[in-house]
């Protein structure tokens, strides 16, 4: 669903990752008449979140959800006690 600007305005846009759709950050965006938003961005503000959580954007539903985020933390196998760095959201 592509949103098109009906008037020129400066908005806060929220960018998200193109693979797993997690929030990357926000930026000011000059939204010109007749144009859409920047790729992988929305003007829908993400909900507040706490440590070890992150917003994920659902493009089909046009809404954010909050999921666990343990990226860059170490996990240990319960079978062989090997360690691995978590590199994905969820």
N, CA, C and O atoms as a MOPAC input file, in Angstrom:
PM7 MOZYME 1SCF
protein

 N      0.84900 1    -1.17200 1     0.00000 1
 C      0.00000 1     0.00000 1     0.00000 1
 C      0.89500 1     1.23700 1     0.00000 1
 O      1.57700 1     1.51500 1     0.98600 1
 N      0.89000 1     1.96600 1    -1.09500 1
 C      1.73000 1     3.14300 1    -1.22200 1
 C      0.95400 1     4.38500 1    -0.81600 1
 O     -0.12900 1     4.64900 1    -1.33800 1
 N      1.50400 1     5.13600 1     0.10500 1
 C      0.90600 1     6.40000 1     0.51800 1
 C      1.49000 1     7.50300 1    -0.35900 1
 O      2.69800 1     7.54300 1    -0.59300 1
 N      0.63400 1     8.39400 1    -0.84000 1
 C      1.05700 1     9.51300 1    -1.68400 1
 C      0.73300 1    10.81300 1    -0.95900 1
 O     -0.36800 1    10.98700 1    -0.43700 1
 N      1.70200 1    11.72000 1    -0.93100 1
 C      1.50700 1    13.00000 1    -0.26000 1
 C      0.52700 1    13.87700 1    -1.03600 1
 O      0.63700 1    14.02400 1    -2.25300 1
 N     -0.43200 1    14.45700 1    -0.31400 1
 C     -1.38500 1    15.38000 1    -0.92400 1
 C     -0.93100 1    16.82400 1    -0.77000 1
 O     -1.44500 1    17.71800 1    -1.44200 1
 N      0.03200 1    17.05000 1     0.11700 1
 C      0.60900 1    18.38800 1     0.29900 1
 C      2.08100 1    18.21700 1     0.66900 1
 O      2.47700 1    17.18900 1     1.21900 1
 N      2.87700 1    19.22200 1     0.36500 1
 C      4.29400 1    19.16400 1     0.73600 1
 C      4.41200 1    19.38400 1     2.23800 1
 O      3.82100 1    20.30800 1     2.79800 1
 N      5.18700 1    18.51600 1     2.87300 1
 C      5.33600 1    18.60700 1     4.32200 1
 C      6.62300 1    17.92400 1     4.77000 1
 O      7.14800 1    17.04200 1     4.09100 1
 N      7.10900 1    18.34700 1     5.91400 1
 C      8.25000 1    17.67800 1     6.53300 1
 C      7.68100 1    16.77600 1     7.61700 1
 O      6.95200 1    17.23200 1     8.49800 1
 N      8.01800 1    15.49400 1     7.54600 1
 C      7.51400 1    14.51400 1     8.50700 1
 C      8.68600 1    13.78500 1     9.16300 1
 O      9.83300 1    13.89900 1     8.72900 1
 N      8.37500 1    13.05000 1    10.19700 1
 C      9.34000 1    12.10400 1    10.75800 1
 C      9.01100 1    10.75700 1    10.13200 1
 O      7.88800 1    10.27000 1    10.26000 1
 N      9.96600 1    10.16300 1     9.46700 1
 C      9.80200 1     8.83900 1     8.86300 1
 C     10.61800 1     7.84400 1     9.68300 1
 O     11.63100 1     8.19800 1    10.28500 1
 N     10.16400 1     6.61400 1     9.69300 1
 C     10.80800 1     5.55100 1    10.46800 1
 C     11.26900 1     4.48300 1     9.48800 1
 O     10.45800 1     3.90000 1     8.76800 1
 N     12.56200 1     4.23100 1     9.46100 1
 C     13.09800 1     3.25500 1     8.51100 1
 C     13.23100 1     1.88900 1     9.17300 1
 O     13.44600 1     1.77200 1    10.37900 1
 N     13.09300 1     0.85300 1     8.33300 1
 C     13.19300 1    -0.51400 1     8.81900 1
 C     14.01400 1    -1.34300 1     7.84300 1
 O     14.11400 1    -1.02100 1     6.65900 1
 N     14.59500 1    -2.40800 1     8.35900 1
 C     15.46400 1    -3.30000 1     7.59600 1
 C     14.67800 1    -4.00200 1     6.49200 1
 O     13.52100 1    -4.37500 1     6.68600 1
 N     15.31000 1    -4.17800 1     5.34000 1
 C     14.62500 1    -4.78800 1     4.19600 1
 C     14.49600 1    -6.31000 1     4.30800 1
 O     13.73200 1    -6.90900 1     3.55100 1
 N     15.21300 1    -6.94600 1     5.22200 1
 C     15.13200 1    -8.40400 1     5.35300 1
 C     14.20200 1    -8.85100 1     6.47100 1
 O     13.31100 1    -9.67000 1     6.24600 1
 N     14.39900 1    -8.32000 1     7.67700 1
 C     13.54100 1    -8.76800 1     8.78600 1
 C     12.64600 1    -7.65000 1     9.32300 1
 O     11.91700 1    -7.85300 1    10.29400 1
 N     12.69700 1    -6.47700 1     8.69900 1
 C     11.77900 1    -5.36500 1     8.96200 1
 C     11.90000 1    -4.74500 1    10.35300 1
 O     10.96500 1    -4.08800 1    10.81200 1
 N     13.04800 1    -4.94200 1    11.04300 1
 C     13.22100 1    -4.32100 1    12.35400 1
 C     13.52900 1    -2.83100 1    12.19800 1
 O     14.10300 1    -2.40100 1    11.19700 1
 N     13.14100 1    -2.06900 1    13.19200 1
 C     13.34500 1    -0.62700 1    13.21000 1
 C     14.83500 1    -0.30300 1    13.14700 1
 O     15.63300 1    -0.84000 1    13.91500 1
 N     15.19500 1     0.57700 1    12.22500 1
 C     16.58100 1     1.03700 1    12.11800 1
 C     16.72900 1     2.40100 1    12.77400 1
 O     17.70300 1     2.64700 1    13.48500 1
 N     15.77300 1     3.28300 1    12.54300 1
 C     15.84300 1     4.61700 1    13.11900 1
 C     14.80300 1     5.52800 1    12.50500 1
 O     13.90100 1     5.07600 1    11.80000 1
 N     14.93500 1     6.82000 1    12.77900 1
 C     14.00300 1     7.80500 1    12.24700 1
 C     14.78300 1     8.94800 1    11.61700 1
 O     15.96200 1     9.14900 1    11.90600 1
 N     14.10400 1     9.69400 1    10.75100 1
 C     14.73600 1    10.82600 1    10.07900 1
 C     13.66800 1    11.80400 1     9.60500 1
 O     12.52000 1    11.42900 1     9.37000 1
 N     14.07400 1    13.07800 1     9.46800 1
 C     13.17400 1    14.06600 1     8.89200 1
 C     13.13200 1    13.85300 1     7.39300 1
 O     14.16100 1    13.60600 1     6.76500 1
 N     11.94100 1    13.94800 1     6.82100 1
 C     11.75400 1    13.65100 1     5.40500 1
 C     10.86600 1    14.71700 1     4.78200 1
 O      9.76400 1    14.97000 1     5.26900 1
 N     11.33900 1    15.34500 1     3.70200 1
 C     10.52100 1    16.29100 1     2.95400 1
 C      9.65500 1    15.47800 1     2.00600 1
 O     10.13200 1    14.96200 1     0.99500 1
 N      8.39100 1    15.37200 1     2.34200 1
 C      7.44300 1    14.57400 1     1.57000 1
 C      6.76200 1    15.48600 1     0.56700 1
 O      5.83700 1    16.22000 1     0.91700 1
 N      7.21400 1    15.44400 1    -0.67800 1
 C      6.72800 1    16.33400 1    -1.72800 1
 C      5.37600 1    15.86100 1    -2.26400 1
 O      5.07100 1    14.66900 1    -2.24100 1
 N      4.58900 1    16.79300 1    -2.73600 1
 C      3.26900 1    16.48800 1    -3.30500 1
 C      3.40000 1    15.44100 1    -4.40800 1
 O      4.27000 1    15.54200 1    -5.27200 1
 N      2.53000 1    14.43800 1    -4.36800 1
 C      2.47700 1    13.41800 1    -5.40700 1
 C      3.53800 1    12.34000 1    -5.31300 1
 O      3.64800 1    11.50400 1    -6.21000 1
 N      4.32500 1    12.34400 1    -4.24000 1
 C      5.37000 1    11.32300 1    -4.09200 1
 C      5.03900 1    10.39200 1    -2.93300 1
 O      4.21600 1    10.70700 1    -2.07400 1
 N      5.69400 1     9.25200 1    -2.93000 1
 C      5.54900 1     8.29400 1    -1.83600 1
 C      6.66000 1     8.48800 1    -0.81900 1
 O      7.47500 1     9.40400 1    -0.92900 1
 N      6.67600 1     7.62200 1     0.15800 1
 C      7.72600 1     7.65100 1     1.17500 1
 C      8.99000 1     6.98000 1     0.64300 1
 O      8.95300 1     6.25100 1    -0.34800 1
 N     10.08300 1     7.23500 1     1.30500 1
 C     11.34700 1     6.58000 1     0.96200 1
 C     11.19100 1     5.06700 1     1.12800 1
 O     10.38000 1     4.60500 1     1.93100 1
 N     11.96400 1     4.30800 1     0.37100 1
 C     11.91900 1     2.84000 1     0.45800 1
 C     12.19500 1     2.38300 1     1.88500 1
 O     12.98200 1     3.00700 1     2.59700 1
 N     11.55600 1     1.30400 1     2.30300 1
 C     11.67700 1     0.72300 1     3.63800 1
 C     11.48500 1     1.77200 1     4.73500 1
 O     12.24400 1     1.81800 1     5.70300 1
 N     10.46100 1     2.61300 1     4.57000 1
 C     10.13900 1     3.57700 1     5.61300 1
 C      8.63100 1     3.75400 1     5.70800 1
 O      7.88500 1     3.41000 1     4.79100 1
 N      8.20200 1     4.29800 1     6.84000 1
 C      6.79800 1     4.56200 1     7.10200 1
 C      6.69200 1     5.82000 1     7.94000 1
 O      7.65400 1     6.22400 1     8.59200 1
 N      5.51400 1     6.44100 1     7.92100 1
 C      5.28300 1     7.58000 1     8.80700 1
 C      4.50300 1     7.14600 1    10.05200 1
 O      4.08100 1     7.98400 1    10.84800 1
 N      4.31500 1     5.83900 1    10.21300 1
 C      3.64200 1     5.29400 1    11.39400 1
 C      4.67100 1     5.15000 1    12.51300 1
 O      5.65100 1     4.41700 1    12.38400 1
 N      4.43000 1     5.85700 1    13.60100 1
 C      5.37400 1     5.83000 1    14.72600 1
 C      5.36700 1     4.45900 1    15.39700 1
 O      4.30000 1     3.92400 1    15.69900 1
 N      6.55300 1     3.88400 1    15.63500 1
 C      6.60100 1     2.58800 1    16.33300 1
 C      6.23300 1     2.75400 1    17.81000 1
 O      6.40400 1     3.83100 1    18.38000 1
 N      5.72900 1     1.68500 1    18.42000 1
 C      5.41400 1     1.75300 1    19.85200 1
 C      6.69800 1     1.80700 1    20.68300 1
 O      7.78000 1     1.46500 1    20.20600 1
 N      6.55200 1     2.23900 1    21.91700 1
 C      7.68500 1     2.23000 1    22.84400 1
 C      8.11900 1     0.79300 1    23.08300 1
 O      7.30800 1    -0.13100 1    23.03300 1
 N      9.41000 1     0.61700 1    23.34300 1
 C      9.91400 1    -0.72600 1    23.60700 1
 C     11.04100 1    -0.65700 1    24.62000 1
 O     11.66600 1     0.38800 1    24.80000 1
 N     11.29200 1    -1.77100 1    25.27600 1
 C     12.31400 1    -1.83500 1    26.31900 1
 C     13.52100 1    -2.61800 1    25.83900 1
 O     13.54400 1    -3.11500 1    24.71300 1
 N     14.51500 1    -2.72200 1    26.69100 1
 C     15.72600 1    -3.48800 1    26.37000 1
 C     15.34600 1    -4.92200 1    26.02000 1
 O     14.41500 1    -5.49000 1    26.59200 1
 N     16.06600 1    -5.48400 1    25.09000 1
 C     15.88100 1    -6.84000 1    24.56400 1
 C     14.56800 1    -7.01000 1    23.80000 1
 O     14.09200 1    -8.13200 1    23.62300 1
 N     13.98700 1    -5.90900 1    23.35000 1
 C     12.79600 1    -5.91100 1    22.49000 1
 C     13.08200 1    -4.97800 1    21.31400 1
 O     13.92600 1    -4.08800 1    21.41700 1
 N     12.37500 1    -5.18200 1    20.18700 1
 C     12.54200 1    -4.30100 1    19.03600 1
 C     11.25700 1    -4.30500 1    18.19800 1
 O     10.61600 1    -5.34600 1    18.05100 1
 N     10.88300 1    -3.14200 1    17.65000 1
 C      9.71300 1    -3.09000 1    16.77300 1
 C     10.01100 1    -3.71500 1    15.40500 1
 O     11.09400 1    -3.53700 1    14.84800 1
 N      9.03800 1    -4.44000 1    14.88400 1
 C      9.08300 1    -5.03800 1    13.55600 1
 C      7.89300 1    -4.48700 1    12.77900 1
 O      6.77000 1    -4.48600 1    13.28200 1
 N      8.13600 1    -4.01200 1    11.53900 1
 C      7.04800 1    -3.43800 1    10.74600 1
 C      6.44900 1    -4.47400 1     9.81100 1
 O      7.16900 1    -5.17200 1     9.09700 1
 N      5.12500 1    -4.56800 1     9.81900 1
 C      4.40300 1    -5.46000 1     8.91500 1
 C      3.87100 1    -4.60000 1     7.76700 1
 O      2.94100 1    -3.81600 1     7.95800 1
 N      4.45900 1    -4.74500 1     6.57700 1
 C      4.06600 1    -3.91100 1     5.43700 1
 C      2.63100 1    -4.18500 1     4.99000 1
 O      1.92800 1    -3.25900 1     4.58600 1
 N      2.18700 1    -5.43600 1     5.05500 1
 C      0.83200 1    -5.76900 1     4.61900 1
 C     -0.22700 1    -5.14200 1     5.52700 1
 O     -1.22700 1    -4.60200 1     5.05300 1
 N      0.00700 1    -5.22100 1     6.82900 1
 C     -0.95900 1    -4.69700 1     7.79400 1
 C     -0.70300 1    -3.23500 1     8.14400 1
 O     -1.53300 1    -2.59200 1     8.78700 1
 N      0.44800 1    -2.71200 1     7.71900 1
 C      0.82700 1    -1.32600 1     8.01400 1
 C      0.78900 1    -1.03800 1     9.51600 1
 O      0.18800 1    -0.06400 1     9.97000 1
 N      1.46400 1    -1.93200 1    10.28200 1
 C      1.55000 1    -1.70100 1    11.72300 1
 C      2.82200 1    -2.33200 1    12.28000 1
 O      3.41700 1    -3.21900 1    11.66900 1
 N      3.22100 1    -1.85200 1    13.45100 1
 C      4.39000 1    -2.34300 1    14.16400 1
 C      3.96900 1    -3.38200 1    15.18900 1
 O      2.85800 1    -3.33100 1    15.71800 1
 N      4.85600 1    -4.32000 1    15.46600 1
 C      4.70200 1    -5.23800 1    16.59400 1
 C      6.04500 1    -5.27700 1    17.32400 1
 O      7.07300 1    -4.88800 1    16.77000 1
 N      6.02600 1    -5.73900 1    18.54000 1
 C      7.24900 1    -5.80600 1    19.34900 1
 C      7.64700 1    -7.28000 1    19.49100 1
 O      6.81700 1    -8.12400 1    19.82700 1
 N      8.92900 1    -7.57900 1    19.22900 1
 C      9.43800 1    -8.94200 1    19.37100 1
 C     10.71300 1    -8.92800 1    20.22100 1
 O     11.32800 1    -7.88200 1    20.42600 1
 N     11.09000 1   -10.09700 1    20.70200 1
 C     12.33300 1   -10.23400 1    21.46400 1
 C     13.52700 1    -9.96800 1    20.55200 1
 O     13.51000 1   -10.31300 1    19.37000 1
 N     14.55100 1    -9.35700 1    21.11000 1
 C     15.76500 1    -9.06300 1    20.35000 1
 C     16.98800 1    -9.42300 1    21.18800 1
 O     17.35700 1    -8.70300 1    22.11500 1
 N     17.60000 1   -10.53300 1    20.85000 1
 C     18.78900 1   -10.98100 1    21.57400 1
 C     20.02400 1   -10.95900 1    20.69300 1
 O     21.01800 1   -11.61700 1    21.00000 1
 N     19.96900 1   -10.19400 1    19.57700 1
 C     21.12500 1   -10.12600 1    18.67700 1
 C     22.38300 1    -9.69900 1    19.43400 1
 O     22.32500 1    -8.90900 1    20.37600 1
 N     23.50000 1   -10.23300 1    19.00200 1
 C     24.83500 1    -9.96600 1    19.54800 1
 C     25.05700 1   -10.57300 1    20.93000 1
 O     26.10900 1   -10.35900 1    21.53100 1
 N     24.09800 1   -11.31500 1    21.43500 1
 C     24.29200 1   -12.01100 1    22.69700 1
 C     24.75000 1   -13.43900 1    22.41100 1
 O     24.56400 1   -13.95200 1    21.30700 1
 N     25.34000 1   -14.06000 1    23.39700 1
 C     25.81900 1   -15.43200 1    23.24100 1
 C     24.75500 1   -16.40400 1    23.75600 1
 O     24.10400 1   -16.15900 1    24.77200 1
 N     24.60100 1   -17.49800 1    23.03600 1
 C     23.70100 1   -18.57500 1    23.44500 1
 C     24.52700 1   -19.85100 1    23.54100 1
 O     25.55800 1   -19.98700 1    22.88200 1
 N     24.06900 1   -20.77000 1    24.35700 1
 C     24.80300 1   -22.01700 1    24.56700 1
 C     23.88800 1   -23.20400 1    24.31400 1
 O     22.74200 1   -23.22000 1    24.76100 1
 N     24.39000 1   -24.18400 1    23.60600 1
 C     23.63400 1   -25.39600 1    23.30700 1
 C     23.41400 1   -26.19400 1    24.58200 1
 O     24.32800 1   -26.34800 1    25.39200 1
 N     22.21700 1   -26.69200 1    24.75400 1
 C     21.93800 1   -27.53500 1    25.93200 1
 C     22.43100 1   -28.96300 1    25.72300 1
 O     22.51900 1   -29.73300 1    26.67900 1
 N     22.75600 1   -29.32600 1    24.47200 1
 C     23.22800 1   -30.68800 1    24.22100 1
 C     24.74400 1   -30.81100 1    24.26100 1
 O     25.27300 1   -31.74600 1    24.86200 1
 N     25.46000 1   -29.86200 1    23.61800 1
 C     26.91800 1   -29.99200 1    23.57800 1
 C     27.66500 1   -28.79100 1    24.18300 1
 O     28.89300 1   -28.73200 1    24.12200 1
 N     26.93900 1   -27.85600 1    24.75500 1
 C     27.49400 1   -26.68100 1    25.45300 1
 C     28.31400 1   -25.75300 1    24.54200 1
 O     29.07300 1   -24.92200 1    25.04100 1
 N     28.17200 1   -25.88400 1    23.22500 1
 C     28.87000 1   -24.98400 1    22.30100 1
 C     28.18100 1   -23.62700 1    22.33100 1
 O     26.96500 1   -23.52800 1    22.49200 1
 N     28.99900 1   -22.57600 1    22.16900 1
 C     28.42600 1   -21.24300 1    22.17900 1
 C     28.25200 1   -20.72300 1    20.75000 1
 O     28.97500 1   -21.11300 1    19.83200 1
 N     27.28700 1   -19.84500 1    20.59400 1
 C     27.02400 1   -19.23100 1    19.28900 1
 C     26.49800 1   -17.82500 1    19.52300 1
 O     25.74800 1   -17.58400 1    20.46900 1
 N     26.89100 1   -16.90900 1    18.66700 1
 C     26.40600 1   -15.53000 1    18.75100 1
 C     25.07700 1   -15.45800 1    17.99100 1
 O     24.97600 1   -15.93500 1    16.86000 1
 N     24.06900 1   -14.86500 1    18.61400 1
 C     22.74800 1   -14.72200 1    17.96900 1
 C     22.83300 1   -13.57700 1    16.97400 1
 O     23.26700 1   -12.47700 1    17.31600 1
 N     22.41100 1   -13.84400 1    15.72700 1
 C     22.51500 1   -12.82400 1    14.67700 1
 C     21.17900 1   -12.54800 1    13.97300 1
 O     21.15800 1   -12.07800 1    12.83500 1
 N     20.07900 1   -12.84000 1    14.65100 1
 C     18.76000 1   -12.61900 1    14.05000 1
 C     17.79700 1   -12.12200 1    15.11800 1
 O     18.02300 1   -12.32000 1    16.31100 1
 N     16.72800 1   -11.47900 1    14.68300 1
 C     15.69500 1   -10.95800 1    15.58200 1
 C     14.69700 1   -12.06100 1    15.85800 1
 O     14.37400 1   -12.86100 1    14.97900 1
 N     14.21500 1   -12.09600 1    17.08300 1
 C     13.16500 1   -13.07000 1    17.42000 1
 C     13.64500 1   -14.11200 1    18.38400 1
 O     12.88200 1   -15.00000 1    18.76400 1

